[in-house]
Amino acid sequence: MKASIPTYQLQAFTCQAQAAPDVFVPDYATGRPRIPLHQPYRGDYYKISLCLRGRAELTVDLAPYVVTPGCLLLATPEVIKQWQHVTDDYDTLSIFFTREFITHHHAATNRLRFLVAPAAHVCQLSAPEAASIGASLRFLQQKYRTPHVQRTHILQNILISLLYEVASSYDQPLAASPAATPRNQALAAGFRQLVQTHCTTERRVTFYAAALCVTPKYLNALVKEATGRTASNWISQAVVLEARTLLQNPTIPVCQVAASLQFADQFAFSRFFKQHTGLSPTAYRQVN
């Protein structure tokens, strides 16, 4: 049986009777999602959340974070999340939204580089910053719950304003060349989305180049220009992250992890994993 990390759609956090939404503002007073968020998962959405009270401990791509009052949490679609512990009094102002919701009418979001690869997924805000972003989230929450014929456009514009406000708080540029053109940045972002979807089955640069209608040489060059890393490095690191996450579960045999990641056999997987981490899969399990 194939081992895999589940990807939840935004609808999983809403009433199941609803059609799949592009934006969702939860009301945690009425209940929380009944999905196993304590286990590794991905989502097909962005999430921005401001902690009001309580404490949560989570990992994002296996990096640990602690969320306390005044912390801003940003979750992007490609990351692997796992909530290790959440206190009973944990409360947030949150918004979930899809990539399509903010890009369909707003090309300016290409300039919001923190949405592509944030330097950190949890940021401690100053008291004035937390108050300002909290007010914006409450205003968005009010409009979300108010019926209006132009509700979608109203929410899109409020959200774009919120994103620019959040961007100034993060203030963390990508490790990218300033010479990277908007087209190359867009292609690099598309490449990363494809890697997220296909890294468990495709490790060839040629596959991603064909999907983006460019040559492998050009893809490697533009990804290196936009991110500072080659396309092959992005693919390898995505596979390693997937492997490390699966290896965290001691009930999954190494041979099953190898098969799930489309390696010819356990020995080929072990060679690949040791080449990129310095440890064999078995040794990695022993120290984690």
N, C-alpha and C positions, 0 to 999 in steps of 0.2 A: 504494500500500500504506500502511495506517495505521501511524503511528509511535506507540508506546506504551511505558510503563514497566511492566515485569512485576511482578506481585504473587505472591510465593511463599507457599504454605501451609506450615504447620508440618511437614507430612509430608515436605516436601522435605529436611528436615534429619535425618530418621530413616531407618531401613531401609524401603525402598519396599514390602516385603511387609507391613508393619504397616498396620492400619487408621489412619485419620486421628486423631491423639491430641489431647487437650486440654492436656496438659502433657508436657514432654520435658526430661530432664536429660542433656546430651550427655557422652559419654566421648571426648574428642578424642584419647586415646591409640590408639583403634581406627580413627581416620581422620576426615577432615573432609568436609563436604558438597561434592559435585561440581556446584556451580552457580556461575555467573559473578558472584560477589559484588563483583568489581572494577568491575562496571557498575552503573548506578543501578537500584534495585529497591525494592519495598515488601514487607512481610510481613503476614500476617493474624493476627499474634501479638504479644505483649509479650516482651521479653527483658531480663533483668537479669543482668549479668555483672561479676565482680570480677577485675581483672587481677592475676595472680600474678607473672608475669615477661614479659620481652620488651617490644615496642613495636608499636603499630598506629596508622596514620593513616587517618582516615575523614572523610567529610562526611555531615551529617545535614541534610536540606533545604538543601543547598549550603553550610552553615556548617561550617568545618573544625574537627576535634578531633584531639587526640593522646592515646592511651591508654597509660599506663605503669603499673608496679606500684603498687597502692593506689588505682587509679582505678575508679570504679563507672560502668558504662555502662547506660543505660536507653533501650531502643528501643520506641516505641509503634507501633501499626498504621498510623497515617496518615502517618508520615514517610517520606521518600525517603532511602535509605542508599546509600553507595558506599564500599567499602574500597579506599583508594588504595595502601596498603602495609602488609604484616604481616611481621614478622621471623620467622625459622624457629623461634625459641625462645618465641614468643608462646604463653602458656598462661593459661587463665581457669577460674574456677568460674562456671558459667552455668546459667540455667533459662529455658526458653521456656514460655509458657502463653497460652491464648486468653482473650478477655474473658469468655466463658461459664463458664470454669472457676472464675473468682473471683467472679462475680456471681450465679451460680445460687442459692447458699445464703447469700451474704454481702452483704446490703444495705449493710453498714457501709463497703464499698469506695467508696461514693459520697463518703465523706469524705476519701479518698486523692486529693486534687486533683492531685498531681504526676503521676498516671497519665493525666490528661486533657491537660495542656499543661505539661510540665516546663520550667522556666526554662532549663535546660541539659541536654544529653543525656549529658554526661560530667562527673563530679564527683570531685575529688581528696579522698580520705578521710584523716583522721588515722590514725596507726598503731593506736590502740585501736579506732576505728570499723572499720577494715579487718579487724582480727582478729576482732571480734565478728560482723560480717556474713559473714566467711569461715567461721566456726564454724557459723553458721545455715545457710549454703549446703551445707556438708559434711554436716550433720545431715539436711537435706532430701534430699541425694543418697543418703545411706544408706537412708532410708525409701523412696525411689523404687525402689531396687534390691532391696528386701526384699518378697517376696510376702506379702500379707495380705488377708483378706476385706474389710477396711475401708480398704484402701490409698488409695482416692480421697479419702475424708473426712480421713484422716490428713494427706495431702499438702496438701489445701485449707487446713486449719487451720495447718499449719506455714508455708505460703506467706503466709497473711494476716498472721501474726506477723512474718514477714520484711518484708512490705510496709510495715508500720507502723514497723519499724526503719529501713528505707530512707528513708521519708518524713521521719523526724527528721533524717537526714543531709542530705537535700536542703533541707528547711526553707525552701522557696520557694513562697509562696502565689501563686495565679493572680491575674492582673490582673482581678479580678472584684469586683463590688459586694458588700459583706457582706450587703446586703439581699436578694440573689438567693435565692429560695425553692428548696428541694430539687427541686421539680417543674420549675421553670424551668431549673435547672442540668442536670437530666436531659434536658430537651428540647434545651438548647443542645448537650449532648454528642451526642445523637442527630442533631442538625443537622450537626455537624462530621463525623460518620461518613458521613452521606449525601453531604456535599460531597466527601469523599474518593473515594466511589464514582462520583459522577455529574458532577463538575465539568468533565470533558472533553466532556460532551454537553449539560449543562444549566447555564445561567447565570442563570435566572430565579428570583427569590425565590418566586414563586407555585408553582413546581414543588415546592420543599422544604416550603413551608407546607402544600400539599395532602397531601404524604407524611406530615406530622406531624399532620394534622387540625387545623390552626390557621389563622388568617388571616395574610396577609403582614404586615400592620401589627403584629399581635401577635408574630409571629416576629421581626421586626426589633427590637421593643422588648425581648423577653426575651433575645435573643442579646446585645444591647447591655448589658442589665443584668448578665448573667452573665459577659461577657467583656470589656466595654469597647469592643467593635467591632460594627458593624452586620452583619446577615446578608449584605447585598450586598458589603460589604468583604471578608468571609471568602471569599465565592465568587470575587471578582475576584483576591484574593491567591493562592487555590489554583490558579486558571488560570494566573496569572503564574509561579508556582513550577513548574508542569508545563511551561510553555513554556520557561522558563530551562533546565530540566534537559534537555529535548529539543534545545535550541539548543547545548548543550555538545558534542553529537555533530556534527562538521562534515560528516558524510556524509549527514545528513538535510536536504534542501532546505527553505528557509523555507516554500515553498508546501505542502510535505507536513506541516510542523508546523501550519500554519494549518488544513489539511483535517482533521488528527487532532483538533484542538480545536474542530471544528464551526463555524469561521468561514466566512462566505459566500465570501470570497476572501482572497488574501494581503494586499490593501490594508486590508481591515477588521481583520485580525489585527495588521498593523503599526501601525494607529492605536491599537488597544486596548493593545498592548504599550508603545508610546511614552508613552501617557497615564499608564500606571502605573509605568513605570521611568525615563522621561526619555530613553530611547534607542530607536532603531529596532532590529529584530531583527538586521539586518546589523551595525550599530554595536556592539551587545551582543556579538556574536561576535568582533569585532575586539579588544575589550578583555578578553575572557575566554579 
